[in-house]
């Protein structure tokens, strides 16, 4: 079974919506990507640092092939995000407290030395120093992919510029794609997957559209982690040898299903 390593945050997320709904969830890009990949049949190993307020993380009923051995547990508070969404499902405000995640870069570099995953996915978010991580991946010739998050996408795309042509896949939303296109030659990028909320998800090969999938319409319960679910499912399918267009269809279906269900509620230890 192929192994996907996912470097990023595991966090406690508070999400807020215009209709007054608010949820406190166990989230973070590393957890969402890896969980989706595990549900799609890969062994998925999130590489993250969590604090004592997530002491019960391992006790949750995660997918059987989600390998939490790459999550370092440290004293202190975990990374926390407070996210406010607009009526279109886009982020209009975000605050962050990084807590123990400030040690993520050193932890990730230690685990990368093992080189025991078939593919590495890097969630390009603060506080990870993606320059160091991507340099290590390229120096050791390991396969990798990237995604970005709009509040920090401009700086993170700039930091990743030299590595982007070597990434097997890059995942962005429509706004992030504009930032990407402004900073790099997208024709040099092998695969880019561009999502657009309820709009079609476009698959680009060297800048040219080669596929598109429209998400199914249904009531939306929680949008946090939808893009990460898309990425994790797509990567797991490709690791299994699924053609990219078919992988895209499976990924869009999984992301759409994700938005129709509540997230994993956070219960303090």
Secondary structure by P-SEA (a helix, b strand, c coil): cbbbbbbccccbbbbbccccccccccccaaaaaaaaaaaaccbbbbbcccccccccccccccccccccccccccccccbbbbbbbcccccccbbbbbbccccaaaaaaaaaaaaccccbbbbccccccaaaaaaaaaaaaccccccccccccaaaaaaaaccccccccbbbbcaaaaaaaaaccccccccbbbbbccccbbbbbccccccccccccccccccccaaaaaaaaaaaaaaaacccaaaaaaaaaaaaaaaaaccccccccc
